[in-house]
């Protein structure tokens, strides 16, 4: 699953490429899983909006929209909008020219399109003539002539809208939080430190890779109870998390499986991994073999000598 550095990299790439463009039409595939908001609501919120900016919020990509949107009047009466989502989208089927609906009416003000990539989701900016991938669940046609496509083979990603521009994610941004607040969040918790770091209600955006790498640099074992860490250890972990995330963002994230950025390029931080995915290999510091364990169903990698 893309974590904070990968999502930040994608959001920055999209910010450069699509800010200022206008959404002309929206096509949504037949699979219901990716849609967290109703299909008609997504289309009516996006169409005719100008993309004012793209940013990351936790593991979400948020498109800030402005200008006039369109209301699907039939959808507002509870009816299905013809052509918006085909009853069945055959393998490799492309959306009809012009995309989705063009209902009448206008809504002034700001709105947001929120994309969560899930395990395998990708957002691609491409030409309409580009090969239409099998697992494409959304196509947003832009006034520039390009298309923004959401592709997700495993369908764990989610698409939603906030018509009033009021999307809020749980948790605190790890690159924004102050050290005292960080200590307050974790001090006294009885859960393993690795589980606490993965709790998105505490810190948002940190996942398996960067939790393992941060714990290694801080010298803390993943099974160590958060309540047992001293103030100095928590301060060291705070610094390690920020260091790891900033390094990973600078290198475009970690390409472990099929992750690529908005330009289709892989990241390079996987070349800097010190423990994650290195089970049985020698620790780069002390040469002790890296150990893998499972905590609450999630794999964790650590060095038995360097981490206490």
C-alpha positions, 0 to 999 in steps of 0.5 A: 500500500502506498504510504505517506512518501509515495502519496506525497510524491504522486500528489506533487506530480499531479499538482505540477501537471493538472493544476489549472486544468478544467474537468470536462466529463467523468466516466466511472466503471461498473465496479462498485467497490472503488466508489465511496461516494455515489457515482452521480455525486462524484460526476456532478461534483467534478464536472466543469470544475477547475483544479485549483490544486492537488495535495496529500492529506494522510494517505489521501490525495485531495484535489481542490476544485473551484468554479461551477459544478453541475448537478445531476438533477435526475440523480438528485431525485434518486434516479440513475444517470444514463451513461455515467456508469455502464451496467457492465464494463467489458474487459478493456472497454473504453468509456464513450467519447465525451465521458459521463453526463452533462446535467443542467444546473450549477453550484458555485464555490469549492469542492474536493475530490478525494482519492485513496489508492488502497493497495494497488491504485494508481492515478495516471495522466495520459493521452486519450489514445493511451492503452486503456488498462483492464482495471481502469475504474475512472476516467476524468477528461480534462479541457487540455485534451488529456485524461486522468485515469484511476487504475486499481487491480485489487479494488481497495482504493476509494473515490469520494467527494466533499461538495463543501470542501470540508474533507478532514482526515483522522490523526496528525501529520507526522511531519507537522506534529511537535515533539511534545505532542508526539510524546503525549500521543504515545506515552502510556499506551500499552500496545506494541510501538509498531502497532501504535505507529500504524494507528492512523487515528494517531499519526496519519500516513505512516505504514509498514515500511516507514514504521520499520525503518524509523524504529530501526534508526531509533533503536526500538524493537517493534514489539516494545510496548509504547508505555515502556519507552522513556522520554528520550527514546520517544524523542529519538523516535520522533526524529527518526520518523521525520528523517525517514519520511523526508528522505523517502520523499526526496527519493520518490518513495519506495517501489516495492511492487507496482508503485509508480508516481504520476509520471510513471516513474519508480521511487528509489528509497527501497535502495536505502531500506535497512531492515524492511524486506531484508529478512535473513540478510545481515544488518548493515550496522552490526551484521546480525541477520535481520529478523521478521516477526508478525505483530497484529497480522502485519510483518515487522523487520528488525535487528535483534542487536541494534534494537532494544 
